[in-house]
Amino acid sequence: MTTATAMIGELLALLPEAESDLLERVCRADDTGLPDAGQPLSLSLARRLPGTVRVNRATGRLTIPSPQQKALLLSVFDGNSAEGVEIRDLPAVLTTIRAFQAVGEYEEAAALFRKVGGFYFIHLYGLDICLDILNGFPPEMVTENEVLIAASAMHALKSGNISRAQHMMGERFGSGFLSLETGTFSKAFPASLRVFRFVMAIYEDAPISQQMRQRLFALLGELAVDDHLHRGGFYNAMLTCAIDRHELALAEELANRAQHHYRMAEAHLLVFYVELHRSLVALQRGRMRDASSALTGARAALERVTFETPADWRLLTMIEAIIAFEDGDTSALLRFINEEFDQFAYGEIWPSIVEPALAAGSQLLLEQIGLGAALTFLDRWRVQEWRSRRFNLAITMREVDVLQRARRWQNAADRMMSVQSRINLTWIESAEEALTRLVDPMEIDLAMGWLRHLIEQVPNRPLLRDQIAALLRNDNVGERNRGRLQLWAAYLARLDRDISTARRQLANVLESVAQLGIHAHLLGDAGLFETLIGDKRIASHVMSSSERRTAARQLKARLSGGDAERTPLTRQELRVLRLVAEGGTNKFVARQMRISEVTVKFHLSNAYRKMGCRRRGEAIAAARALGWVS
């Protein structure tokens, strides 16, 4: 029992029992008070406690006008401590904490703060309320109290200020805590704080190795079975790790566990985030029905959140638009980009949720408006304060994707060369078995980007087919990338006159499209698909299945207006013209395509003749007007 509550309890004990009972009834009444204020007992209590109990002569009711006094009295009647306050009773929680703060009972207020959320108070009551409550404590107490400082750091993380959170935790717990190894595994810190350090690492985009993940699971044994917020936080952080590494089956299991604990804690906002992740995992696995079901769950969870959270409603709208886009409806996503994007919160949004928006949004703008709009859209994401190296790399890879789709091959190659990674053009030109061992999703994306570049520039390169086959053997390649690789394998097999392999791989592509129900990931390879479908030796065999025919029709309908343009130029002539349009000299084009300058001039003269042009600038202008080059 604290000093103030003990003193109040002693004073209440001096009241006659009938008046004490009446005072408790007034405390538990709603704001309108109790009737019969004119009765002798009511008048006696009001005279005895004039600064607390009032008689409202207009309504004839007995009230306690001050919410702080009411909450403090209730805490005494409920056991003289914070233990009597119901966690799920939001008004009582906030009023009681503020009442303790108002009378200087900060330890009691901090105990209640810990009880009703602690580190995760912000997720239960909102950003603004959390900050208001934290500001009600003396600054020196916040910096010393383990729970208050962690809650302040969480507020900084969710506001997008990662460096501020790191500074606060380093000042309180020492620089050792900021080391992921020490902060998560040192028994000098309690288990709950080590879980919080793990959650911080997700915001920091710190690399979490497989070995570290296995060691981290030992933390669960130190947490109480009913410590649902910390257990949920642990599984949610592990969920993000699994999504980052494209371990989608594991991600689904971790999402189920996080969801269970968050539901037990009635942390509706956290349930919402898990459901969003479940939706995106289902989408990546091609399970459209599961993705839609998870979104329905996300909406239901968000509707139960008791505070205003407009940024999360926009987030839900965005993911719903992405799901619709994957299903072929582009209107919702285009409307979101036009109407909602500028209002998007520049605070905390986990990259694992935003990355699909990068891909879908840039792809849609490329199709609907043009390359400039797509690149501008991607560049605007770089200004976010929560950006990380990984997130910036994700933006770069989406830029590479749209540049390749727009046939700006050299610009795309320049973007990839700017990435500091061992996966560069020199590495990819000699890699084969090493491709089977790639694990990091970003390294896989870089390898895919360089291989697509080589398919366009030197499709007859002998090692290329073996490299595609090696990457197809990599279990870390997701279903979408696997579909693209199969399409590339079919195209290269056709070039080698290996028709049976081309048929088999194209059949795999179409069967995957039919099974997954999505095909947006193939839009950048429209020209390769059109070439394959246009070959009767391949199409007649592949189209023998009704399922494949349906998938092919859907894919062709979506690809209309893509890069499968009809031109009188050969593929080599068009390739040379595109590099020239990007500003390449004959020597540069020859080096990129690994042909002689004489051959470059030969292809250009043929292109000029077919286009009815005499000079380079005239041919480029005509090609751009016709949509052959960007």
C-alpha positions as CSV (number, residue, x, y, z in Angstrom):
1,M,0.0,0.0,0.0
2,T,1.4,3.4,-1.0
3,T,1.4,6.4,1.3
4,A,-1.5,8.3,-0.3
5,T,-3.8,5.3,-0.7
6,A,-3.0,4.1,2.8
7,M,-3.8,7.5,4.2
8,I,-7.1,7.7,2.3
9,G,-7.9,4.2,3.4
10,E,-7.4,5.2,7.1
11,L,-9.6,8.3,6.7
12,L,-12.4,6.3,5.1
13,A,-12.3,3.9,8.0
14,L,-13.3,6.8,10.3
15,L,-16.5,7.3,8.3
16,P,-19.7,5.6,9.7
17,E,-20.2,2.3,7.9
18,A,-23.5,3.6,6.2
19,E,-21.7,6.7,4.8
20,S,-18.7,4.6,3.7
21,D,-21.1,2.3,1.8
22,L,-22.9,5.2,0.2
23,L,-19.5,6.8,-0.8
24,E,-18.6,3.5,-2.6
25,R,-21.9,3.4,-4.4
26,V,-21.4,7.0,-5.6
27,C,-17.9,6.0,-6.8
28,R,-19.3,3.1,-8.8
29,A,-22.2,5.1,-10.3
30,D,-22.0,6.7,-13.7
31,D,-21.3,10.4,-14.1
32,T,-24.9,11.4,-13.3
33,G,-24.5,10.1,-9.8
34,L,-27.0,8.5,-7.4
35,P,-30.6,9.6,-6.9
36,D,-32.1,10.7,-3.5
37,A,-29.5,13.3,-2.9
38,G,-31.9,15.0,-0.5
39,Q,-31.9,12.1,1.9
40,P,-30.3,12.7,5.4
41,L,-27.5,10.2,4.8
42,S,-26.6,11.9,1.5
43,L,-26.6,15.3,2.9
44,S,-24.5,14.2,5.9
45,L,-21.9,12.6,3.5
46,A,-21.8,15.8,1.3
47,R,-21.2,18.0,4.5
48,R,-18.5,15.7,5.8
49,L,-16.6,15.6,2.4
50,P,-17.5,18.9,0.7
51,G,-14.4,18.9,-1.6
52,T,-15.2,15.4,-2.9
53,V,-19.0,14.7,-2.8
54,R,-21.5,17.2,-4.3
55,V,-25.3,17.5,-4.1
56,N,-26.7,18.5,-7.5
57,R,-29.8,20.4,-6.4
58,A,-31.0,20.8,-10.0
59,T,-31.1,17.0,-10.6
60,G,-31.4,15.8,-7.0
61,R,-28.4,13.5,-7.4
62,L,-25.2,12.8,-5.4
63,T,-22.0,12.9,-7.5
64,I,-18.2,13.0,-7.4
65,P,-17.4,15.6,-10.1
66,S,-13.6,14.9,-10.2
67,P,-12.7,11.8,-12.2
68,Q,-9.3,11.7,-10.6
69,Q,-10.7,11.7,-7.1
70,K,-13.3,9.1,-8.1
71,A,-10.6,6.8,-9.6
72,L,-8.4,7.2,-6.5
73,L,-11.3,6.3,-4.1
74,L,-12.2,3.3,-6.3
75,S,-8.6,2.1,-6.1
76,V,-8.9,2.1,-2.3
77,F,-12.3,0.4,-2.3
78,D,-10.9,-2.2,-4.7
79,G,-8.0,-3.1,-2.5
80,N,-5.9,0.0,-2.0
81,S,-3.7,-0.6,-5.1
82,A,-3.8,-0.7,-8.9
83,E,-4.7,-4.4,-8.7
84,G,-8.4,-3.7,-8.6
85,V,-8.5,-2.0,-12.0
86,E,-9.8,-4.1,-14.9
87,I,-7.2,-4.2,-17.8
88,R,-9.9,-4.0,-20.5
89,D,-11.8,-1.1,-19.0
90,L,-10.2,1.7,-21.0
91,P,-11.8,4.7,-19.3
92,A,-11.0,3.3,-15.8
93,V,-7.4,2.5,-16.8
94,L,-6.7,5.9,-18.1
95,T,-8.6,7.8,-15.4
96,T,-6.9,5.8,-12.6
97,I,-3.4,6.2,-13.9
98,R,-4.0,10.0,-14.3
99,A,-5.5,10.1,-10.8
100,F,-2.4,8.5,-9.3
101,Q,-0.2,10.9,-11.3
102,A,-2.3,13.9,-10.2
103,V,-1.7,13.1,-6.5
104,G,2.0,12.2,-7.0
105,E,1.5,8.4,-6.6
106,Y,3.8,7.7,-9.6
107,E,4.9,4.3,-8.4
108,E,1.3,3.2,-8.2
109,A,0.6,4.7,-11.7
110,A,3.7,2.9,-13.1
111,A,2.5,-0.4,-11.6
112,L,-0.9,0.0,-13.3
113,F,0.9,1.0,-16.5
114,R,2.9,-2.2,-16.4
115,K,-0.2,-4.3,-15.6
116,V,-2.3,-3.0,-18.5
117,G,0.2,-3.1,-21.3
118,G,3.7,-2.1,-20.4
119,F,5.9,-2.1,-23.4
120,Y,2.8,-2.6,-25.6
121,F,0.7,0.1,-24.0
122,I,0.8,2.1,-27.2
123,H,-0.8,-0.8,-29.2
124,L,-3.7,-1.1,-26.8
125,Y,-4.5,2.6,-26.2
126,G,-2.9,4.5,-29.2
127,L,0.0,6.8,-30.0
128,D,-1.4,10.0,-28.5
129,I,-2.8,8.5,-25.3
130,C,0.5,6.7,-24.7
131,L,2.5,9.9,-25.1
132,D,0.1,11.8,-22.8
133,I,0.4,9.1,-20.1
134,L,4.2,9.0,-20.4
135,N,4.4,12.8,-20.1
136,G,2.5,12.6,-16.8
137,F,5.5,10.9,-15.1
138,P,8.5,12.9,-14.0
139,P,11.2,12.7,-16.7
140,E,13.8,11.2,-14.3
141,M,11.4,8.4,-13.4
142,V,10.8,7.6,-17.1
143,T,14.5,7.3,-17.7
144,E,15.0,5.0,-14.6
145,N,11.9,2.8,-14.8
146,E,12.5,-0.2,-17.1
147,V,8.9,-0.4,-18.4
148,L,8.4,3.3,-18.9
149,I,11.7,3.8,-20.8
150,A,10.9,0.7,-23.0
151,A,7.4,2.1,-23.7
152,S,9.0,5.4,-24.6
153,A,11.3,3.6,-27.0
154,M,8.4,1.8,-28.5
155,H,6.7,5.1,-29.0
156,A,9.8,6.4,-30.9
157,L,9.9,3.2,-33.0
158,K,6.3,3.5,-34.0
159,S,6.8,7.1,-34.8
160,G,9.6,6.1,-37.2
161,N,12.5,7.5,-35.0
162,I,14.7,4.4,-34.6
163,S,17.8,6.4,-33.6
164,R,15.8,8.0,-30.7
165,A,14.7,4.6,-29.5
166,Q,18.3,3.3,-29.6
167,H,19.6,6.4,-27.7
168,M,17.0,6.0,-24.9
169,M,17.6,2.3,-24.4
170,G,21.4,2.7,-24.6
171,E,21.3,5.5,-22.0
172,R,19.3,3.4,-19.6
173,F,20.7,-0.1,-20.1
174,G,24.2,0.6,-21.5
175,S,25.8,0.2,-24.9
176,G,25.8,-3.6,-24.4
177,F,22.0,-3.7,-24.7
178,L,22.3,-2.2,-28.2
179,S,24.4,-5.2,-29.3
180,L,21.9,-7.7,-30.6
181,E,23.9,-10.6,-29.2
182,T,24.1,-9.1,-25.7
183,G,20.7,-7.5,-25.6
184,T,18.9,-10.7,-26.5
185,F,21.0,-13.4,-24.8
186,S,22.5,-11.8,-21.7
187,K,20.7,-13.0,-18.5
188,A,21.6,-9.6,-17.0
189,F,18.4,-8.4,-18.6
190,P,15.0,-9.9,-17.8
191,A,13.4,-12.1,-20.5
192,S,10.7,-9.5,-21.3
193,L,13.3,-6.9,-22.0
194,R,15.3,-9.3,-24.2
195,V,12.1,-9.9,-26.2
196,F,11.7,-6.2,-26.6
197,R,15.4,-6.0,-27.9
198,F,14.5,-8.6,-30.5
199,V,11.4,-6.6,-31.6
200,M,13.7,-3.5,-31.8
201,A,16.0,-5.5,-34.1
202,I,13.1,-5.9,-36.6
203,Y,12.6,-2.1,-36.7
204,E,16.4,-1.7,-37.1
205,D,16.4,-4.1,-40.0
206,A,19.2,-6.0,-38.2
207,P,20.2,-9.3,-39.8
208,I,18.9,-12.3,-37.9
209,S,20.8,-15.4,-38.8
210,Q,19.2,-18.9,-38.7
211,Q,21.5,-19.8,-35.8
212,M,20.4,-16.8,-33.9
213,R,16.7,-17.5,-34.5
214,Q,17.2,-21.0,-33.1
215,R,18.8,-19.6,-30.0
216,L,16.1,-17.0,-29.6
217,F,13.4,-19.6,-29.2
218,A,14.9,-20.5,-25.8
219,L,13.5,-17.1,-24.6
220,L,10.0,-18.5,-24.8
221,G,10.8,-20.9,-21.9
222,E,11.5,-17.9,-19.7
223,L,8.2,-16.2,-20.4
224,A,5.0,-17.1,-18.4
225,V,2.5,-19.1,-20.4
226,D,-0.1,-16.4,-20.0
227,D,2.3,-13.5,-20.8
228,H,0.4,-13.1,-24.1
229,L,1.7,-9.7,-25.1
230,H,5.4,-10.6,-24.9
231,R,4.8,-14.1,-26.4
232,G,2.8,-12.5,-29.2
233,G,5.5,-9.9,-29.8
234,F,8.1,-12.7,-30.0
235,Y,6.2,-14.7,-32.6
236,N,5.3,-11.5,-34.5
237,A,9.0,-10.6,-34.8
238,M,9.8,-14.2,-35.9
239,L,7.0,-13.9,-38.5
240,T,8.7,-10.9,-40.1
241,C,12.0,-12.8,-40.2
242,A,10.3,-15.7,-42.0
243,I,8.6,-13.4,-44.5
244,D,11.9,-11.7,-45.2
245,R,13.5,-15.0,-46.0
246,H,10.5,-16.2,-48.0
247,E,9.9,-19.1,-45.6
248,L,6.2,-18.9,-46.2
249,A,5.0,-22.2,-44.6
250,L,6.9,-21.2,-41.4
251,A,5.4,-17.7,-41.6
252,E,1.9,-19.1,-41.6
253,E,2.6,-21.1,-38.5
254,L,4.2,-18.2,-36.7
255,A,1.3,-16.0,-37.7
256,N,-1.1,-18.5,-36.1
257,R,0.8,-18.5,-32.8
258,A,1.1,-14.7,-32.7
259,Q,-2.5,-14.3,-33.5
260,H,-3.5,-16.7,-30.6
261,H,-1.6,-14.7,-28.0
262,Y,-2.7,-11.3,-29.3
263,R,-6.3,-12.4,-29.2
264,M,-5.9,-13.7,-25.7
265,A,-4.5,-10.2,-24.8
266,E,-7.4,-8.5,-26.7
267,A,-4.7,-6.5,-28.5
268,H,-6.9,-5.8,-31.6
269,L,-4.4,-3.6,-33.4
270,L,-1.7,-6.3,-33.1
271,V,-4.2,-8.9,-34.4
272,F,-4.8,-6.6,-37.3
273,Y,-1.1,-6.5,-38.2
274,V,-0.8,-10.2,-38.0
275,E,-3.9,-10.7,-40.3
276,L,-2.3,-8.3,-42.8
277,H,0.8,-10.4,-42.8
278,R,-1.3,-13.6,-43.2
279,S,-3.0,-12.0,-46.2
280,L,0.3,-11.2,-47.9
281,V,1.8,-14.6,-47.2
282,A,-1.3,-16.2,-48.7
283,L,-1.0,-14.0,-51.7
284,Q,2.7,-14.9,-52.2
285,R,1.7,-18.6,-52.0
286,G,-1.0,-18.0,-54.6
287,R,-3.9,-18.7,-52.2
288,M,-6.3,-15.9,-53.2
289,R,-9.2,-17.2,-51.1
290,D,-7.0,-17.3,-48.0
291,A,-5.7,-13.9,-48.7
292,S,-9.2,-12.4,-48.9
293,S,-10.2,-14.3,-45.8
294,A,-7.3,-12.9,-43.8
295,L,-8.2,-9.4,-45.0
296,T,-11.7,-9.9,-43.7
297,G,-10.2,-10.8,-40.3
298,A,-7.9,-7.7,-40.5
299,R,-10.9,-5.5,-41.1
300,A,-12.8,-7.1,-38.2
301,A,-9.8,-6.6,-35.8
302,L,-9.4,-3.0,-36.8
303,E,-13.0,-2.2,-36.2
304,R,-12.6,-3.4,-32.6
305,V,-9.7,-0.9,-32.0
306,T,-11.0,1.7,-29.6
307,F,-8.9,4.7,-30.7
308,E,-8.5,6.5,-33.9
309,T,-5.9,5.0,-36.3
310,P,-6.4,6.4,-39.8
311,A,-3.0,5.3,-41.0
312,D,-3.9,1.7,-40.4
313,W,-7.2,2.1,-42.2
314,R,-5.2,3.4,-45.2
315,L,-2.9,0.4,-44.9
316,L,-5.9,-1.9,-45.0
317,T,-7.2,-0.1,-48.1
318,M,-3.8,-0.4,-49.7
319,I,-3.6,-4.2,-49.2
320,E,-7.2,-4.7,-50.4
321,A,-6.3,-2.8,-53.5
322,I,-3.2,-5.0,-54.1
323,I,-5.3,-8.1,-53.7
324,A,-7.7,-6.7,-56.3
325,F,-4.8,-5.8,-58.6
326,E,-3.5,-9.4,-58.5
327,D,-7.0,-10.5,-59.4
328,G,-7.0,-8.2,-62.5
329,D,-8.9,-5.2,-61.1
330,T,-6.6,-2.2,-61.3
331,S,-9.1,0.5,-60.4
332,A,-8.8,0.3,-56.6
333,L,-5.0,0.5,-56.6
334,L,-4.9,3.4,-59.0
335,R,-7.5,5.2,-56.9
336,F,-5.4,4.6,-53.8
337,I,-2.3,6.0,-55.4
338,N,-4.1,9.1,-56.7
339,E,-6.1,9.8,-53.5
340,E,-4.5,8.3,-50.5
341,F,-0.8,8.0,-51.0
342,D,0.1,11.6,-50.1
343,Q,-1.8,11.1,-46.8
344,F,0.0,8.0,-46.0
345,A,1.6,8.2,-42.5
346,Y,5.3,9.0,-42.5
347,G,5.7,6.9,-39.4
348,E,6.1,3.2,-38.7
349,I,5.1,0.8,-41.4
350,W,6.9,-2.5,-41.6
351,P,8.7,-3.1,-44.9
352,S,7.4,-6.6,-45.1
353,I,3.9,-5.0,-45.5
354,V,4.9,-2.2,-47.8
355,E,7.2,-4.1,-50.2
356,P,4.2,-5.6,-52.1
357,A,2.9,-2.1,-52.6
358,L,6.1,-1.1,-54.2
359,A,5.8,-3.9,-56.8
360,A,2.1,-3.5,-57.5
361,G,2.1,0.3,-57.5
362,S,5.1,0.8,-59.8
363,Q,3.8,-1.9,-62.1
364,L,0.4,-0.3,-62.4
365,L,1.8,3.2,-63.0
366,L,4.1,1.8,-65.7
367,E,1.1,0.2,-67.5
368,Q,-1.3,3.1,-67.0
369,I,0.8,6.2,-67.2
370,G,4.5,5.5,-68.1
371,L,8.0,4.9,-66.9
372,G,8.4,8.4,-65.3
373,A,5.4,8.0,-63.1
374,A,6.5,4.6,-61.9
375,L,10.0,5.8,-61.0
376,T,8.7,8.9,-59.3
377,F,6.3,6.7,-57.2
378,L,9.2,4.5,-56.1
379,D,11.5,7.4,-55.3
380,R,8.9,9.0,-53.1
381,W,9.1,6.0,-50.7
382,R,12.8,6.8,-50.1
383,V,11.9,9.9,-48.0
384,Q,10.4,7.8,-45.3
385,E,12.2,8.2,-42.0
386,W,12.0,4.5,-41.3
387,R,13.9,3.6,-44.4
388,S,16.7,1.0,-44.0
389,R,19.3,-0.5,-46.3
390,R,17.1,-3.5,-47.0
391,F,14.1,-1.3,-47.8
392,N,16.2,1.0,-50.1
393,L,17.5,-2.1,-51.8
394,A,13.9,-3.3,-52.3
395,I,13.1,0.1,-53.9
396,T,16.2,-0.3,-56.2
397,M,15.1,-3.7,-57.3
398,R,11.6,-2.5,-58.1
399,E,13.3,0.3,-60.2
400,V,15.3,-2.4,-62.0
401,D,12.1,-4.3,-62.7
402,V,10.2,-1.4,-64.2
403,L,13.2,-0.3,-66.2
404,Q,13.5,-3.8,-67.7
405,R,9.8,-3.9,-68.4
406,A,10.1,-0.5,-70.1
407,R,13.0,-2.0,-72.1
408,R,15.6,0.4,-70.6
409,W,18.1,-2.4,-70.2
410,Q,21.2,-0.3,-69.7
411,N,19.5,2.0,-67.2
412,A,18.4,-1.2,-65.3
413,A,22.0,-2.6,-65.4
414,D,23.3,0.7,-64.1
415,R,20.9,0.5,-61.1
416,M,22.0,-3.0,-60.3
417,M,25.7,-2.1,-60.6
418,S,25.1,0.6,-58.0
419,V,24.1,-2.0,-55.4
420,Q,26.9,-3.0,-53.1
421,S,26.6,-6.8,-53.3
422,R,28.7,-9.8,-54.3
423,I,25.9,-10.6,-56.8
424,N,27.2,-8.4,-59.7
425,L,27.5,-9.0,-63.4
426,T,31.0,-10.6,-63.1
427,W,29.7,-13.0,-60.4
428,I,26.6,-14.0,-62.4
429,E,28.5,-14.6,-65.6
430,S,30.4,-17.5,-64.0
431,A,28.0,-18.7,-61.4
432,E,26.1,-22.0,-61.7
433,E,26.0,-24.2,-58.7
434,A,26.4,-21.2,-56.4
435,L,22.9,-20.1,-57.6
436,T,21.4,-23.2,-55.9
437,R,22.8,-22.0,-52.6
438,L,21.5,-18.4,-52.5
439,V,19.4,-17.8,-49.4
440,D,18.9,-14.1,-49.0
441,P,15.8,-12.9,-51.0
442,M,17.5,-9.7,-52.1
443,E,20.5,-11.7,-53.5
444,I,18.0,-13.9,-55.4
445,D,16.3,-10.8,-56.8
446,L,19.7,-9.4,-57.9
447,A,20.6,-12.7,-59.6
448,M,17.2,-12.8,-61.3
449,G,17.7,-9.2,-62.5
450,W,21.1,-10.0,-64.0
451,L,19.9,-13.2,-65.6
452,R,17.0,-11.3,-67.2
453,H,19.5,-8.8,-68.5
454,L,21.6,-11.5,-70.1
455,I,18.6,-13.2,-71.6
456,E,17.8,-9.9,-73.4
457,Q,21.4,-9.0,-74.3
458,V,23.1,-12.4,-75.1
459,P,20.3,-15.1,-75.2
460,N,22.5,-17.6,-77.0
461,R,25.2,-17.6,-74.2
462,P,25.9,-21.3,-73.6
463,L,25.9,-21.2,-69.8
464,L,22.6,-19.3,-69.5
465,R,20.3,-22.4,-69.6
466,D,22.3,-24.2,-66.9
467,Q,22.1,-21.1,-64.7
468,I,18.3,-20.9,-65.0
469,A,18.1,-24.6,-64.2
470,A,20.4,-24.1,-61.2
471,L,18.2,-21.3,-59.8
472,L,15.1,-23.5,-60.3
473,R,16.7,-26.1,-58.0
474,N,17.1,-23.5,-55.3
475,D,14.4,-24.2,-52.6
476,N,14.6,-20.6,-51.5
477,V,13.1,-19.3,-54.7
478,G,9.4,-18.4,-54.3
479,E,6.5,-19.4,-56.4
480,R,6.4,-16.2,-58.4
481,N,10.1,-16.2,-59.3
482,R,9.9,-19.9,-60.1
483,G,7.2,-19.1,-62.6
484,R,9.3,-16.5,-64.3
485,L,12.3,-18.8,-64.4
486,Q,10.2,-21.5,-66.0
487,L,9.2,-19.0,-68.7
488,W,12.8,-18.1,-69.3
489,A,13.8,-21.7,-69.5
490,A,11.1,-22.3,-72.1
491,Y,12.2,-19.3,-74.2
492,L,15.9,-20.3,-74.1
493,A,15.1,-23.9,-74.9
494,R,13.2,-22.7,-78.0
495,L,16.2,-20.7,-79.1
496,D,18.3,-23.9,-78.8
497,R,15.6,-25.8,-80.8
498,D,14.9,-28.0,-77.8
499,I,11.1,-28.0,-78.4
500,S,10.2,-30.7,-75.9
501,T,11.8,-28.8,-73.0
502,A,10.2,-25.5,-74.2
503,R,6.8,-27.3,-74.2
504,R,7.3,-28.8,-70.8
505,Q,8.4,-25.5,-69.2
506,L,5.7,-23.4,-70.8
507,A,3.1,-26.0,-69.6
508,N,4.5,-25.6,-66.1
509,V,4.1,-21.9,-66.3
510,L,0.4,-22.1,-67.4
511,E,-0.5,-24.7,-64.9
512,S,1.1,-22.6,-62.2
513,V,-1.0,-19.6,-63.4
514,A,-4.1,-21.7,-63.3
515,Q,-3.3,-23.0,-59.8
516,L,-2.3,-19.7,-58.2
517,G,-4.9,-17.6,-59.9
518,I,-2.4,-14.8,-60.4
519,H,-0.2,-13.7,-63.2
520,A,1.0,-10.2,-62.5
521,H,4.5,-11.5,-61.9
522,L,4.8,-12.5,-65.6
523,L,3.9,-9.1,-67.0
524,G,7.5,-8.1,-67.5
525,D,8.1,-11.0,-69.7
526,A,5.3,-10.4,-72.2
527,G,7.6,-10.5,-75.2
528,L,9.0,-13.9,-74.2
529,F,5.5,-15.3,-73.7
530,E,4.2,-14.0,-77.0
531,T,7.2,-15.6,-78.8
532,L,6.5,-19.0,-77.2
533,I,2.7,-18.9,-77.8
534,G,3.3,-17.7,-81.4
535,D,5.4,-20.9,-82.1
536,K,2.9,-23.5,-83.4
537,R,5.2,-26.3,-82.6
538,I,5.0,-25.3,-78.9
539,A,1.5,-23.9,-78.6
540,S,-0.3,-26.8,-80.3
541,H,1.1,-29.2,-77.7
542,V,0.7,-26.9,-74.7
543,M,-2.8,-25.9,-75.5
544,S,-4.0,-29.4,-75.5
545,S,-5.3,-28.9,-71.9
546,S,-8.4,-26.8,-71.3
547,E,-6.8,-25.6,-68.0
548,R,-3.8,-24.3,-69.9
549,R,-5.8,-22.7,-72.6
550,T,-7.9,-20.8,-70.0
551,A,-4.7,-19.6,-68.3
552,A,-3.1,-18.6,-71.6
553,R,-6.2,-16.5,-72.5
554,Q,-6.2,-14.8,-69.1
555,L,-2.5,-14.1,-69.4
556,K,-2.7,-12.8,-73.0
557,A,-5.6,-10.5,-72.0
558,R,-3.6,-9.0,-69.1
559,L,-0.5,-8.7,-71.3
560,S,-2.2,-6.7,-74.0
561,G,-0.6,-3.3,-74.1
562,G,2.6,-4.7,-72.6
563,D,6.0,-5.0,-74.3
564,A,4.8,-7.6,-76.9
565,E,4.6,-4.9,-79.6
566,R,4.4,-5.8,-83.2
567,T,7.3,-4.3,-85.2
568,P,8.8,-5.1,-88.6
569,L,12.2,-5.3,-86.9
570,T,14.0,-8.4,-85.9
571,R,14.6,-9.0,-82.2
572,Q,18.3,-8.1,-82.6
573,E,17.5,-5.0,-84.6
574,L,15.0,-3.9,-81.9
575,R,17.6,-4.6,-79.2
576,V,20.2,-2.5,-80.9
577,L,17.7,0.4,-81.4
578,R,16.8,0.4,-77.8
579,L,20.3,0.6,-76.6
580,V,21.0,3.4,-79.0
581,A,17.8,5.2,-77.8
582,E,19.3,5.0,-74.3
583,G,22.3,7.0,-75.5
584,G,24.7,4.2,-76.3
585,T,27.4,4.6,-78.9
586,N,28.0,1.9,-81.5
587,K,31.0,0.8,-79.5
588,F,29.0,0.7,-76.3
589,V,26.2,-1.3,-78.0
590,A,28.7,-3.8,-79.4
591,R,30.3,-4.3,-76.0
592,Q,26.9,-4.8,-74.3
593,M,25.7,-7.3,-76.9
594,R,29.1,-9.0,-77.4
595,I,29.0,-8.4,-81.2
596,S,31.2,-6.3,-83.5
597,E,30.7,-2.7,-84.3
598,V,30.2,-3.7,-87.9
599,T,27.3,-5.9,-86.9
600,V,25.8,-3.1,-84.9
601,K,25.9,-0.8,-88.0
602,F,24.4,-3.6,-90.1
603,H,21.4,-4.0,-87.7
604,L,21.0,-0.2,-87.5
605,S,21.0,0.2,-91.3
606,N,18.3,-2.5,-91.6
607,A,16.2,-0.8,-88.9
608,Y,16.5,2.6,-90.7
609,R,15.5,1.0,-94.0
610,K,12.4,-0.8,-92.5
611,M,11.3,2.4,-90.7
612,G,11.9,4.7,-93.7
613,C,14.4,6.8,-91.7
614,R,17.8,8.1,-92.7
615,R,19.5,9.2,-89.5
616,R,19.8,7.9,-85.9
617,G,17.9,10.7,-84.3
618,E,15.0,10.4,-86.7
619,A,14.8,6.6,-86.1
620,I,14.8,7.0,-82.3
621,A,12.0,9.6,-82.5
622,A,9.9,7.4,-84.7
623,A,10.5,4.4,-82.5
624,R,9.4,6.3,-79.4
625,A,6.3,7.6,-81.2
626,L,5.4,4.1,-82.1
627,G,6.0,2.9,-78.6
628,W,8.9,0.5,-79.5
629,V,11.3,2.2,-77.2
630,S,10.8,4.4,-74.1
